[in-house]
């Protein structure tokens, strides 16, 4: 389908369900990922404000009918987009942000975040009202929607520990009139596991997420978040463009993946502009001129060498997106 046809469909949906939308054609995805690599998306849409959900449902339905591929973009913090880019439409959720604080009872509170809210913004919002439980996410890049989808984990805590419910546009259940908006409750962590959430098995868009938090001491919370951010800085998370951990940890290996890579002498391995960080065995960095193919090739090479020398099969944590 031609880009002209794509644009006609977008314009038609905007007339039917008005919404404030930034539209970019041939949008370079390197500007929308923490790795700073990736070719162009045919169209990138960044909707916001009133009418957001209705517009999302409408254009998703139209894309389904016309068989136009759609990719949902959060903070771009855990992906590598192909040098060839992404065909179809990229839905940038980054402008769908903000929070709503609701008292549940005398001793507990709930915060509902729009999925495009930055993780660090969410942590600060909770701390500002003295609600504790999200501090472990301090300094993490990305959005709440992405964190929920990935069941983000660090410092021995994960999203599922504090998640109450998630509101989604369900693309699994499509009625004749379009997609369904529904709420998914977190029932004692069912469907969640290490870096896994039930949403990874659904065709959906995460709209909002609610967290049950505890009243805390603001001063102590701020000290704790500062410690986490300092720890990430000390580990080199912000020195180069990257996506954090390249491979998942596996407890069956008996040690962290970064330690395995380090002990095999693979740290600092490099292909093109992609390098295993000299300061951490499980972080791949863009030294300045890396391509998406450099990153993928390096990760494949590391996985092969680890398999040969230990018989461990490394599972990428980074998602490879687009036309490879």
PyMOL commands that set and color helices and strands:
alter all, ss='L'
color gray80, all
select helices_A, chain A and resi 3-16+29-32+52-66+119-128+135-137+144-150+159-161+198-201+218-234+251-253+257-263+292-310
alter helices_A, ss='H'
color red, helices_A
select strands_A, chain A and resi 20-28+40-48+70-73+79-81+86-92+99-103+108-114+131-132+153-154+157-158+163-175+178-185+204-215+241-245+270-271+274-276+283-286+319-321
alter strands_A, ss='S'
color yellow, strands_A
deselect
rebuild
show_as cartoon
